[in-house]
Amino acid sequence: MMDRQEEMLIDALVRVDDLGDIAPAEVQDPMTMVLRQRALLADLMRWDDYRGRYVLTGTGRRRIAARQRPQSSVIPFGRRPEGKDKSRRA
């Protein structure tokens, strides 16, 4: 299970993909600024001069996609019954 900070970062990345930034420019909330800085330092998003907004990098897109995958589990292999195993060897 993901912790709360990771969930907030993923939600912020989704907003970057939709809106072009984590929050509107007039929002100067400290948490918004921290999320923006974390995403930039982790190379999850970058500023695009041509578009004039933030865009996700490949790493950021993979981070979003990883959240949507179901959690995997390990399934142990069962052993064959003794009778069948001996007949194959003979």
C-alpha positions as CSV (number, residue, x, y, z in Angstrom):
1,M,0.0,0.0,0.0
2,M,1.3,3.5,-0.8
3,D,1.8,6.1,1.8
4,R,-0.1,9.4,1.9
5,Q,2.8,11.5,0.4
6,E,3.1,9.1,-2.6
7,E,-0.6,9.3,-3.2
8,M,-0.5,13.1,-3.1
9,L,2.4,13.1,-5.6
10,I,0.6,10.8,-8.0
11,D,-2.6,12.9,-7.8
12,A,-0.4,16.0,-8.5
13,L,1.1,14.3,-11.6
14,V,-2.3,13.6,-12.9
15,R,-3.2,17.3,-12.5
16,V,0.0,18.2,-14.4
17,D,-1.1,15.9,-17.2
18,D,-4.5,17.5,-17.3
19,L,-3.9,21.2,-16.5
20,G,-0.2,21.8,-17.1
21,D,0.6,22.4,-13.4
22,I,0.1,21.0,-10.0
23,A,-2.2,23.9,-9.1
24,P,-3.1,27.3,-10.6
25,A,-0.3,29.9,-10.5
26,E,-2.0,32.0,-7.9
27,V,-2.0,29.2,-5.4
28,Q,1.0,29.6,-3.1
29,D,0.3,26.8,-0.7
30,P,3.5,25.4,0.9
31,M,2.4,21.8,0.1
32,T,1.9,22.7,-3.5
33,M,5.3,24.2,-3.7
34,V,6.9,21.1,-2.1
35,L,5.1,18.7,-4.5
36,R,6.2,20.8,-7.5
37,Q,9.8,20.8,-6.3
38,R,9.8,17.0,-5.5
39,A,8.4,16.3,-9.0
40,L,11.0,18.5,-10.7
41,L,13.9,17.0,-8.7
42,A,12.8,13.4,-9.3
43,D,12.5,14.2,-13.1
44,L,8.8,13.4,-13.1
45,M,7.9,16.6,-14.9
46,R,9.7,19.5,-16.7
47,W,8.9,23.0,-18.0
48,D,8.2,23.0,-21.8
49,D,9.0,26.4,-23.3
50,Y,7.1,25.8,-26.5
51,R,3.8,25.0,-24.6
52,G,4.4,27.4,-21.7
53,R,3.5,24.8,-19.1
54,Y,4.8,21.8,-17.2
55,V,4.7,18.4,-19.0
56,L,5.2,14.9,-17.7
57,T,8.4,13.0,-18.5
58,G,8.4,9.3,-19.3
59,T,9.3,8.6,-15.7
60,G,6.3,10.6,-14.5
61,R,4.0,8.7,-16.8
62,R,5.3,5.3,-15.6
63,R,4.8,6.5,-12.0
64,I,1.1,7.1,-12.8
65,A,0.7,3.8,-14.7
66,A,2.3,1.9,-11.8
67,R,-0.5,3.0,-9.5
68,Q,-3.1,1.6,-11.8
69,R,-1.6,-1.9,-12.0
70,P,-3.0,-4.4,-9.6
71,Q,-0.7,-5.7,-6.9
72,S,1.0,-8.9,-7.9
73,S,1.2,-12.0,-5.7
74,V,3.5,-15.0,-5.7
75,I,1.9,-18.4,-6.3
76,P,3.9,-21.4,-5.2
77,F,4.2,-24.4,-7.4
78,G,2.7,-27.6,-6.2
79,R,4.5,-30.9,-6.1
80,R,3.4,-33.8,-8.1
81,P,2.1,-36.9,-6.4
82,E,4.7,-39.5,-5.8
83,G,3.0,-42.2,-8.0
84,K,3.0,-40.1,-11.2
85,D,6.6,-38.8,-10.7
86,K,8.0,-42.4,-10.5
87,S,6.2,-43.6,-13.6
88,R,7.7,-40.9,-15.8
89,R,11.2,-41.7,-14.8
90,A,10.9,-45.4,-15.7
